[in-house]
Amino acid sequence: MIARRWAAMLLAGGLAVSAQAAVKDQAANGFTVENSQWVPVTPEAAWKGLAEIGQWWPKDHTWWGDASRLSLEPRAGGCFCEIDGLRQARHMTVVFAEPGKLLRLTGGLGPLQGMGLSGAMEWRLAEENGGTRITLWYRAGGYTPDDLRTLAPVVDRVQAQQLAGLAEYLRKGG
Protein backbone atom coordinates (compact mmCIF):
# COMPACT_ATOMS: atom_id res chain seq x y z
CA MET A 1 0.00 0.00 0.00
CA ILE A 2 2.65 2.55 1.01
CA ALA A 3 4.80 1.62 -1.98
CA ARG A 4 1.93 2.11 -4.42
CA ARG A 5 1.00 5.49 -2.94
CA TRP A 6 4.63 6.64 -3.07
CA ALA A 7 4.95 5.49 -6.68
CA ALA A 8 1.74 7.27 -7.67
CA MET A 9 2.88 10.47 -5.96
CA LEU A 10 6.21 10.50 -7.78
CA LEU A 11 4.65 9.66 -11.14
CA ALA A 12 2.08 12.41 -10.71
CA GLY A 13 4.94 14.86 -10.20
CA GLY A 14 5.91 14.40 -13.85
CA LEU A 15 9.55 13.46 -13.43
CA ALA A 16 11.45 14.55 -16.52
CA VAL A 17 14.98 13.24 -16.72
CA SER A 18 17.74 13.13 -19.29
CA ALA A 19 19.91 10.36 -17.81
CA GLN A 20 20.10 6.85 -19.25
CA ALA A 21 18.27 4.65 -16.80
CA ALA A 22 17.72 0.94 -16.36
CA VAL A 23 16.02 -1.36 -13.89
CA LYS A 24 18.64 -4.12 -13.82
CA ASP A 25 16.54 -6.61 -11.83
CA GLN A 26 13.48 -6.65 -9.61
CA ALA A 27 11.68 -9.02 -7.28
CA ALA A 28 8.99 -8.78 -4.63
CA ASN A 29 11.66 -8.16 -1.98
CA GLY A 30 14.08 -5.85 -3.82
CA PHE A 31 15.51 -4.34 -6.97
CA THR A 32 18.63 -2.96 -8.63
CA VAL A 33 18.69 0.22 -10.71
CA GLU A 34 21.53 1.80 -12.65
CA ASN A 35 21.91 5.17 -14.34
CA SER A 36 24.88 6.51 -16.25
CA GLN A 37 26.02 9.79 -17.77
CA TRP A 38 29.23 11.07 -19.31
CA VAL A 39 30.56 14.47 -18.25
CA PRO A 40 33.47 16.48 -19.70
CA VAL A 41 35.46 16.67 -16.45
CA THR A 42 38.17 14.56 -14.82
CA PRO A 43 37.22 11.86 -12.30
CA GLU A 44 38.80 14.06 -9.59
CA ALA A 45 36.57 17.01 -10.54
CA ALA A 46 33.53 14.70 -10.62
CA TRP A 47 34.44 13.43 -7.13
CA LYS A 48 34.70 16.99 -5.84
CA GLY A 49 31.34 17.89 -7.40
CA LEU A 50 29.71 14.77 -5.98
CA ALA A 51 30.74 15.86 -2.48
CA GLU A 52 29.09 19.28 -3.10
CA ILE A 53 25.71 17.54 -2.97
CA GLY A 54 23.81 20.56 -1.66
CA GLN A 55 24.58 22.39 -4.91
CA TRP A 56 23.00 19.91 -7.32
CA TRP A 57 20.62 17.49 -5.54
CA PRO A 58 16.98 18.18 -6.54
CA LYS A 59 15.32 20.14 -3.72
CA ASP A 60 12.04 18.26 -4.23
CA HIS A 61 13.88 15.12 -3.11
CA THR A 62 14.79 16.45 0.32
CA TRP A 63 12.79 16.19 3.53
CA TRP A 64 12.50 19.95 4.04
CA GLY A 65 12.64 21.36 0.49
CA ASP A 66 16.12 22.89 0.65
CA ALA A 67 19.02 21.02 -0.95
CA SER A 68 21.54 23.43 0.60
CA ARG A 69 20.87 21.67 3.91
CA LEU A 70 22.38 18.45 2.53
CA SER A 71 25.95 17.38 3.23
CA LEU A 72 28.06 14.44 2.15
CA GLU A 73 31.30 13.43 3.85
CA PRO A 74 33.08 11.21 1.28
CA ARG A 75 35.02 9.10 3.83
CA ALA A 76 34.36 5.81 5.61
CA GLY A 77 31.73 6.47 8.27
CA GLY A 78 30.81 9.77 6.63
CA CYS A 79 27.26 11.02 6.66
CA PHE A 80 24.94 11.86 3.78
CA CYS A 81 22.81 14.04 6.02
CA GLU A 82 20.16 16.73 5.90
CA ILE A 83 20.13 19.16 8.79
CA ASP A 84 17.59 21.91 9.35
CA GLY A 85 18.12 23.03 12.93
CA LEU A 86 16.61 20.42 15.22
CA ARG A 87 15.14 18.51 12.24
CA GLN A 88 17.81 16.10 11.11
CA ALA A 89 18.06 13.05 8.85
CA ARG A 90 20.89 10.63 8.13
CA HIS A 91 19.96 9.46 4.66
CA MET A 92 22.91 7.12 4.16
CA THR A 93 26.33 6.25 5.60
CA VAL A 94 29.54 6.08 3.56
CA VAL A 95 31.05 2.60 3.84
CA PHE A 96 33.73 2.80 1.11
CA ALA A 97 35.58 5.71 -0.46
CA GLU A 98 38.21 5.60 -3.18
CA PRO A 99 38.55 9.22 -4.36
CA GLY A 100 38.03 9.70 -8.08
CA LYS A 101 36.76 6.13 -8.49
CA LEU A 102 34.07 4.85 -6.12
CA LEU A 103 31.86 6.07 -3.30
CA ARG A 104 29.63 3.43 -1.65
CA LEU A 105 26.88 4.27 0.82
CA THR A 106 24.33 2.16 2.66
CA GLY A 107 20.85 2.99 3.86
CA GLY A 108 17.35 3.64 2.63
CA LEU A 109 16.58 6.84 0.75
CA GLY A 110 13.40 8.81 1.24
CA PRO A 111 10.32 6.70 1.92
CA LEU A 112 12.38 3.49 1.73
CA GLN A 113 13.93 4.44 5.07
CA GLY A 114 10.52 4.68 6.74
CA MET A 115 9.46 1.39 5.18
CA GLY A 116 12.36 -0.35 6.94
CA LEU A 117 14.18 -1.03 3.66
CA SER A 118 17.87 -0.57 3.07
CA GLY A 119 20.27 -0.64 0.19
CA ALA A 120 23.75 -0.17 -1.17
CA MET A 121 24.39 2.80 -3.45
CA GLU A 122 27.50 3.26 -5.54
CA TRP A 123 28.72 6.32 -7.38
CA ARG A 124 31.23 4.87 -9.87
CA LEU A 125 33.59 7.23 -11.70
CA ALA A 126 35.60 6.04 -14.70
CA GLU A 127 37.78 8.03 -17.06
CA GLU A 128 36.26 7.83 -20.55
CA ASN A 129 36.94 9.75 -23.79
CA GLY A 130 38.63 12.69 -22.06
CA GLY A 131 35.89 12.96 -19.43
CA THR A 132 34.23 10.81 -16.80
CA ARG A 133 31.49 8.20 -16.99
CA ILE A 134 29.44 8.50 -13.79
CA THR A 135 27.34 5.47 -12.96
CA LEU A 136 24.83 5.62 -10.12
CA TRP A 137 23.93 2.10 -8.99
CA TYR A 138 21.47 1.27 -6.19
CA ARG A 139 20.30 -2.09 -4.87
CA ALA A 140 17.55 -1.94 -2.25
CA GLY A 141 15.49 -4.54 -0.47
CA GLY A 142 14.08 -5.93 2.71
CA TYR A 143 10.78 -7.02 4.15
CA THR A 144 7.64 -5.13 3.28
CA PRO A 145 4.09 -6.36 2.78
CA ASP A 146 4.16 -4.53 -0.57
CA ASP A 147 5.68 -5.82 -3.79
CA LEU A 148 8.88 -3.84 -4.38
CA ARG A 149 8.69 -4.46 -8.13
CA THR A 150 6.24 -1.53 -8.22
CA LEU A 151 8.91 0.78 -6.76
CA ALA A 152 11.79 -0.18 -9.05
CA PRO A 153 10.85 2.00 -12.06
CA VAL A 154 10.00 4.94 -9.80
CA VAL A 155 13.29 4.79 -7.89
CA ASP A 156 15.06 4.41 -11.24
CA ARG A 157 13.51 7.63 -12.55
CA VAL A 158 14.27 9.52 -9.34
CA GLN A 159 17.89 8.37 -9.39
CA ALA A 160 18.17 9.37 -13.05
CA GLN A 161 16.98 12.83 -12.01
CA GLN A 162 19.55 12.98 -9.20
CA LEU A 163 22.38 11.93 -11.52
CA ALA A 164 21.20 14.45 -14.11
CA GLY A 165 21.49 17.15 -11.44
CA LEU A 166 25.11 16.23 -10.76
CA ALA A 167 25.94 16.00 -14.48
CA GLU A 168 24.41 19.42 -15.18
CA TYR A 169 26.28 20.93 -12.21
CA LEU A 170 29.58 19.52 -13.48
CA ARG A 171 28.92 20.61 -17.08
CA LYS A 172 28.35 24.18 -15.85
CA GLY A 173 31.72 24.16 -14.10
CA GLY A 174 30.46 23.23 -10.63
KALIN-V857755 format. One record per run of one state. SS is the DSSP state (h for helix, s for strand, l for the rest). FROM is the first residue (numbers start at 1). LEN is the number of residues. If there is no record, write none. Layout:
SS_FROM_LEN, SS_FROM_LEN
//
This chain:
l_1_1, h_2_11, l_13_7, s_20_8, l_28_2, s_30_10, l_40_3, h_43_9, l_52_1, h_53_3, l_56_3, h_59_3, l_62_5, h_67_3, s_70_3, l_73_6, s_79_6, l_85_2, s_87_12, l_99_3, s_102_6, l_108_3, h_111_4, l_115_3, s_118_11, l_129_2, s_131_11, l_142_7, h_149_23, l_172_3
//
